[in-house]
Amino acid sequence: MYMTRRKDFSIFGSNHGYRALPLNSTDSDSARSSDDLLYYDIDNENDAQDPVASTKRLPKRRDLWWGLKLYTPNSSRFANHVHSRLLQKFPFLIEMFYWIITYLFYRMTKVVSRAVFHQDKIWEVAQQNAARILWFEQDSPFSWMFPVKEHDVQQWFMDGHQTGLTFLNRAYALIHIPGTVGFIAWYYYVAPNHSVFAVARRTLTLTNLFAFITFTFYPTMPPRLLPKRYGFLDTVRHDNAQSIWMKGEVVNSLAAMPSMHFGYAFCIGCTMLFHSGIFRRNLIKGEVRKSTFWKCFYIFMAIGYPAMVLSAIVATANHYWLDALMATVVATLAFFCNRVFLILLPLEDYLIWVLRLEKPIPSTGERFHQRGGTL
């Protein structure tokens, strides 16, 4: 919130002279005249309002898929309300609001899954699903895809590589949630423009929702919770490396498939690779050219972070190889389908109307590029 705040905007004071850069200075299809009324492009979830149309408070026009059009209320009349000005000052609050909603969906996976499979049977079902995964990896015709067993990886760390295992225990317990939220905040700040950031955010969110459906209807016991005859050890708790992200009723312990630890890491790694620019000849609008050092840094992070997370989830017996593989598939599918969220824009319009506020123009990249940054 602090890094992405609008420094020259006052919540309670006068804002004469303040002029927020419209999103369409970097994004396409800005409304050019009063004849355009309020034109909103379905390709751009944060299409800025045309000043002339805003003063008339004409309805927003959302052009949906298949030629459908929907007119929604114009909330610009609420721009001077205190909560609207608060959001204009700290636009990252919008991102926090939607991630709280995503977290609530995650909480529901445990509740709904228990209702579907009944409290007394869900653990049995989860263990059966885990056994099927081990069979698929070790005895099915596809076993060639998994030449190294999870148990062997854990044993290698436990036999003479305890320092590395301790690091992975703590990495598993501490990095997942803070690291992902930190990445979202960082990329909101340094992305070339909000449209680029929104693709990464929508992909992460849709990856979550795909995974939540699987958690609900295919509960899977992680290796660490399997009976002792399987030979796995819960190294994170054995090493006393637990964190607040792993305790209490807020955690769904039977959500091994797919691995969201690796799903997040894969999305972050792909974004880092894109941000390095090594596979793109031309810069996109709002982007600055990076030095060789920063390109190498992002490539290192793009490969190193997912590799570290993969090592952690297997060595600590929290996930199977197949969990990571399916997380990759789910994240890839989410990337190609991320625009599905754009059909919810009319619902957002009505929500902000009911709340009597005006959605702020995102500050993505503004201050960073004004300083001439090269990250």
NORUR-V522293 format. One record per residue. PSI is psi as a letter, one per 30 degrees, with the letter a starting at -180 (999 if undefined). OMEGA is omega in whole degrees, 0 to 359 (999 if undefined). Layout:
psi & omega
PSI & OMEGA
PSI & OMEGA
//
This chain:
psi & omega
e & 183
e & 184
f & 184
g & 181
l & 174
j & 188
e & 184
g & 180
k & 182
k & 180
e & 186
f & 183
a & 179
k & 179
h & 177
k & 182
f & 177
k & 179
j & 178
k & 176
k & 178
k & 180
e & 185
g & 167
f & 176
f & 181
l & 188
l & 170
h & 172
k & 176
k & 187
f & 184
l & 179
f & 178
f & 180
f & 187
b & 175
j & 181
k & 179
k & 181
k & 180
f & 178
f & 186
j & 185
f & 181
h & 180
k & 182
l & 181
k & 173
k & 184
e & 181
e & 180
e & 181
e & 182
e & 177
f & 180
h & 177
l & 180
l & 173
k & 176
j & 177
j & 177
j & 183
a & 180
l & 177
g & 175
g & 181
k & 177
k & 181
k & 178
k & 183
l & 184
k & 176
j & 184
g & 183
f & 180
f & 181
g & 187
f & 182
g & 174
l & 185
e & 182
f & 174
e & 180
e & 176
e & 178
e & 177
e & 177
e & 182
i & 185
f & 180
f & 177
e & 178
e & 179
e & 180
e & 180
e & 182
e & 177
f & 173
e & 177
e & 178
e & 179
e & 178
e & 175
e & 178
e & 179
e & 182
f & 181
e & 181
e & 181
e & 183
e & 180
e & 178
e & 179
e & 181
e & 186
f & 181
k & 185
e & 186
f & 183
f & 188
e & 179
e & 177
e & 178
e & 181
e & 179
e & 178
e & 178
e & 177
e & 179
e & 178
e & 179
e & 178
e & 177
e & 180
e & 182
e & 191
f & 187
f & 181
l & 176
f & 180
g & 183
f & 179
f & 179
f & 184
i & 185
f & 181
k & 181
k & 178
e & 180
e & 180
e & 178
e & 180
e & 180
e & 179
e & 179
e & 182
f & 181
i & 174
g & 179
h & 184
e & 180
e & 177
e & 179
e & 177
e & 177
e & 181
e & 176
e & 181
e & 177
e & 179
e & 186
f & 192
f & 191
e & 192
d & 184
e & 180
e & 180
e & 181
e & 178
e & 177
e & 178
e & 180
e & 180
e & 180
e & 184
f & 174
e & 183
e & 190
f & 180
k & 182
e & 177
l & 187
f & 178
e & 178
e & 177
e & 185
e & 178
e & 179
e & 181
e & 179
e & 179
e & 177
e & 182
e & 180
e & 173
e & 176
e & 186
e & 175
e & 180
e & 181
e & 177
e & 179
e & 178
e & 186
e & 189
f & 175
i & 180
k & 184
k & 180
k & 177
l & 181
e & 185
f & 181
f & 179
l & 177
l & 186
f & 182
f & 178
f & 172
g & 181
k & 178
k & 176
i & 189
f & 181
e & 179
e & 178
e & 180
g & 179
h & 183
g & 182
l & 176
l & 181
f & 181
f & 186
g & 188
l & 169
a & 183
f & 181
f & 184
k & 173
j & 185
f & 182
h & 182
h & 182
e & 185
k & 351
l & 181
j & 178
f & 172
e & 181
e & 178
e & 176
e & 183
e & 179
e & 177
e & 180
e & 179
e & 179
e & 178
e & 177
e & 180
e & 176
e & 184
f & 179
f & 177
g & 186
f & 180
g & 181
k & 180
e & 186
k & 174
k & 174
l & 184
k & 180
f & 183
k & 176
l & 183
k & 183
l & 177
l & 179
e & 179
e & 182
e & 176
e & 179
e & 180
e & 181
e & 176
e & 177
e & 179
e & 182
e & 180
e & 187
e & 183
e & 176
e & 180
e & 179
e & 180
e & 178
e & 178
e & 183
e & 185
f & 179
e & 182
e & 181
g & 179
h & 176
f & 180
l & 175
l & 176
e & 183
e & 177
e & 180
e & 179
e & 179
e & 176
e & 177
e & 179
e & 181
e & 180
e & 178
e & 177
e & 180
e & 179
e & 183
f & 181
g & 190
f & 181
f & 179
f & 180
f & 182
f & 178
f & 179
f & 182
e & 176
e & 178
e & 176
e & 178
e & 180
e & 179
e & 181
f & 175
e & 179
e & 180
f & 178
h & 176
l & 177
k & 180
k & 182
l & 171
k & 181
k & 179
g & 185
j & 173
f & 187
d & 184
e & 182
e & 183
f & 175
f & 178
f & 181
g & 182
l & 181
g & 179
999 & 999
//
